[in-house]
Amino acid sequence: MDPIELATGDGLVLRAWQPEDAVDVFRACQDPLIQRWTMVPVPYLLEHAEDFTGPVTQTAWAEQTSAPLGVFDARSGELLASAGLVALDKAGGNAELGTWVAPWARGRRVAERAGRAVAHWAFEVLGLRRLTWRAEVGNHASKLTAERIGFSFDGVTRAALPARGGGFVDGWHGVLLPGEVCDTPPAWVAPGGPGARRAQALSHPPGRLPAGPCTLRLLRESDLDDVVATFRDPGTVQWTSIPLDYRPEQGLDFIRHAYPAMWLRGTGVGFAFADGDDRFAGTIDLRINPLDPVTAEVGYSAAPWARGKGYTTEAVRAACGYGFERLALGRIVWRAHVGNDASRRVAEKVGFKVEGVQRDSCVQRGERVDGWVATLLPRDLV
């Protein structure tokens, strides 16, 4: 297979790597994000770039095992990105599309524009019948780029990708078929669209969010004793599905994995809320409905020493505002066991409208109980 050159018509040129590109590739691959989300060697040495732009590229094209392409500015010739086919199987009609973007070229949708050009070439010239896109769970920018090109993703594949240092990490796996390339991004993921706003927010969890007299922040291990005390409190146990006799190891697992996994997978967001001395005062989360991506369910619990001070109300108000503004939610649902008057008072103060009782709608340690349900729309938030 002979190396190719593609022009996008919007200022990009894609061509096979040349040995003289090595210095620029070396410079680009010092970037922490490229090293975080790809399998380039770390530390990345000039000899790695020289091997990649020389023998590796030449062999790939000659043996038709991949189609590595550099992406350059058509006017200046500056290196912008890498975009090409890997794991190419012409006989089988499939390949994987992979990209990275130099740090100085970000914010210009280079990966999307170049990836779209490669997809058209793969289907229309090479005659491939299937392209895949793989990204480590948490790489929301990569997934967003693929969705703008037209790739469809279905959930998380466990242990899908090799991890740096050995083992495997969970991955997103997207598929694109002939006729599915989007020359204009779908509205959900278009620039400024709700999916694009959400991807940006999930990629950069806020360090702190103001919430009246308290602050929303990420959970940390120093909160462990307070988390355990809260989740062992009779008032928490009575109205939630927290396991009985909550143990420190369960609390540590919760801090390390529960909320961080929500941010990484894009299934929701979770915070601690803290008092004026930054002491843990409770938890709050928004869990996105997988069947209705503009709807999320809010859940919260308050530490016993923080109750009656207005902290929970302010935390719920701040979290819901974040959900509407940054996660592009259009509707937030609150549920509580019938009789949980304290939780209902908080919800109603924020603006939730109680819609009624749903029979057996809540599950608590294997038992189903009746629940109140209320909803909050952006215009309801007070």
N, C-alpha and C positions, 0 to 999 in steps of 0.2 A: 504494500500500500504506500503510495507516494505521499509525502507531507503536503499539506494544503495551506491555503491562506483564505480567510474569510473576512469580508468587510460588512459591518452591520448597517451601514447607512446612517447611523447616528454617532459616528465619530470613533468607532472602535475597529481595530484590526486584530484578528486572531491568526497566529501563525505558529508553526512548529518552533520549539525552542532551538536556539543556536548557542554555541559555546560562549559567544561574547555577551550573552545575557546573564552569565553566572554571577557577576558582581551584584547586579540588581536583585536577582533571586536571593542571594545571600543576605542582602540588606533587608528585603521584605520579610524573610523568614526569621529574623530576630524578634519579630512582633509577638508579644505574649498571647494574643488571641489565636494567631495561626498555630503557635505551639500548643495552645490549650485544646483546640478543637480538631486538629489534624494529627497525623502520625509522622510528621517530619522529625528527623533526629533532633534531640536536645542534649547538649548544645548543638546548634546548627552551625557547621563550619563551612568555610569557603570550598573545601574539597567536596562537601556534599552537593553544593550547588553546581560545581564543575562536573561532577559525575552525572547529575540529573539532566543538565542542559546539553551534555555531550553523549557519552555512551548509552545511558539509560534511554534517552529520547530516540537516538538513532536505532537502537535495537527494537524499541517498541513499535516504531513505524515499519521497520523492515519485517518484523515477525507478526505484525497486525494484532498484537496483544493489548495495545492501548493507543490512544491518539492524544498525546500531551501537547497542549497549546498554551502559548503565552498570549496575554491580552494587552494590547498597547494602544496608546492614544494615537489616532490616525494623523494628527497634525504635528505633535511634538515627538512622537516615537517613545514616549515615556512608558515604562512598564507599569501596568495597573493591576493585573490579576493573572491568575492561572485558571483555565477552564478547558476541560477536555474529557475524553472518554477513558475510563479505566475498566479493567476486567472485560475487555472487548471480545465478544464471541460472534464473529460475522456469520459463521455457519449456523449458529443457534439463533441469530437475529436479535441479540440483546447486548447491553452494555450498561455501565454505571456512569452517570454524569457527576463530575466532581469539580469544585471550585475553591479557590481562596482569593482574598482581595488584599492587596498591599495596604498598609495602614494609611498611607497618604492619599489613597483613592477612595476611601469609604465615604458613604453618604451620596454617592452618584449612581447607585443601582447598577454598578458595573457587573457584578456577578449575575444579576437577573438578565441584563441585556446580552452578555456574552453566552450565558447558559442557554438562552432562547435560540441564539444563532447556532450553537452546537446541536441542539435538539433538532432544529430544522434540517441541518446537514445530515445528521444521523438517520433520520427517517426518509428524507427525500433523495439523498445521494447514496448513502450506504445501504439503504433499504432495510434498516433494522425495524423490528416489530415491537420492541419493548425497551424502555429506559428506566433505570432505577436511580433513586437518590437516597443516600443514607446519611443520617446525622445523629450524633450522640444526643440522647435526651438532655434537654437544657439548652441546646444550641438553637434558640428560637429564631435568630437572624437567618440561619441557614434554612430552616424549615419554611420561614416566610418567603425567602427567595424562591424556593422550589414551588411553593403554592402559587406564586405569581406567574411562574412559567406554565403551570397547569398540572403539576404532580398532585396526586391524591394520596393521602395518608390515612391509614386505618390503625389507630392505637399504637401501643408500644410493644416492640419485640424484645423480650428479655434476653440478656447476654448476647446481643446482636453484633457487637463490634469489639474488636480487640482493644484492650486497655493498655495504655503506656505502662510499662513495667510488668506486664503479664496479666492474665485473667481477661475478663470481658466486662463490658458495660452495656446497659440498656440502650436501645436505639430506636429512632423513627425510621420507617422504611416507606418511601414513596414510589409510586409507579406512574409512568407516563406512556400512553399508547399513541400510535399514529392518529392524527386528526385532533389531538387534545392539546396541542401547543397553544397557549394563550398569548397572542400578540399584544393584547391589552389585559392587564391583570384583572382578575375578578374583583368586584366591588368590595367584598369583605376584606381582602388583603391589599387592595390598592393603596398607594400613599395617602395617608390621612384616614383610611378606612378603619373600621372597628378592629379587625384582626391585626392590622399593622400597629395600631395604638396598643393593643393588648400585648403583642410580641415585644414591643419596646419596654413596656412596664415589667413584664415577666423576666426580661433579660437583666433588669437593673432594680432589684428589690430596694425600696427606700431604707436608708439607715434609720430615719426617724420621721414620724408624722405627728404634728401637733393634734391634740385631742382634748381641748379645754384644759382642765387642771392636770391632765396626765399626757402620756406620750405613747404612741404605737411604735414598737420596735420589734426586731427579730428576737426570738428566744435565744438564750445562751445558757451554757452549762452552769453558770453561777446561779441561775434561777432554780436549780434542781430541788433544793429543799422546799422552796415555796410552792413549786409545782406539785410535789408529792403531798404536801400538807393540804393544798387546795383540792386535789383529786381524792383525798381521803376524808374530806370534810363531809359530814352527814347531809348538809344541804346540797352539795354537789352530787353526791351519790344518789340521793332521792330522785332527782329530776333529770339525770343523764344516764348514758349507757357506759360510763367509766367502769372498768373492772373493779370488783370488790377487793378490799385489802391491797390497794394500789402500792406497788413496790418501787424503790428507787431505780432499779434497773429498767422498769417500764417507763418511768419518767425520763431517764436518760435516752432511751430509745425514741421516745416522743420528741424530745428536744432535737436530737441529731437527725431524725429521719422524717417525721410526720409532715411538718410544715415545709421543710426544705424540698421534699419530694413533690409537694403540690406546686411550688414555684417552678421546679425543673420541668415537670410534666405538663404544666399549663392547665392543671385541673382546678386550680384555685390559689388562694393566698391565705397566709396565716400570720398572725402577729401575737406578741404579748402586749398588754398595756401595763404601763408602769406609772407609779406616783411621782410626786415632785422630787423625791430622793432617788428616783430610778429603781425603786424596788418593784419587783413583780407584783401586779395587782390582778391579773387575769389573762385569759386568752380569748381571741376572737378570730374567726375565719370566714371566708366566703368560698363556697364550693360550687364550681360551675357545673350546671346540668349538661351532661354529655349529649343529650338529645335536643337541647335548646340552648345554644351557646350564649344567648343574651340574658339568660336567667341563672341566678346563683342562689344558694341557700345560706343564710347566715347562722352561725352558731357561736355562743359565747358562754363563758363561765367566769365568775368573779371569786377572787380569794376572800375568805371569810373576814379578814381584817380590812378589806377594801369596800365592803358593802355599805350602802346607805350614804355614800359620799358623792354620788353622781358620776363616778368614774366609768361605770359600765355604760351608762347612757351616752356619755361623750365618746367613748371608744366605739360604740356601735355607730354613732353618727359619723365619725371620722372614717371608719372602715367602709361604710356604705357610700359616702362621698367619693372615696378612692375608687370603689367599684364602678360607680357611674362614670367618673371622669377618666380614669386611667385604663380600666378593663373594658370599657364600652358596654357595660351592662345596661339593660333596659328595664330590668325587673329583679327584685330581690325578695325571696320568700323567707318567712320566719315560721318555725313550728315549735311547739312546746306541748308537753303533756298537759292535759286539762287539769287545772288546779295550780299550775306554776304561775301564781299571780305576780311574783316579783319579776320574772322574765317578761310577762305580758306588759307590765307597767313600763319597763324599759322600751320595748318595741313601740308601744303607743306614743311615748314621749318623742321618739324619733320621727314618727309619722306613719308607721305601719297601720294599714287598715285591716282589721280582723274580719275575715270572710266567713268564719264559722267553725264547726267541729267536723273533723274527718275521723270516722270510726276506724279503730285499729290501725291508725296511720303511723304510729311511732313504735319502734322496737326497743325494748329494754331488757337486756340479758335473757333473750329467748322468748320473752312475752310481748304480745302486742297490746298497746293501750291507745285509747282515744287521744287525739291531739287537736289543739287549736292551730289554725293556719291563718297567716296574714301576709299581705304583700305590700311592697314599697316601690313606687315608681319615682323617677327622678323629680317630678314636680311635687311629690309628697314630702320629701325630705325637709325636716324642720330642725 
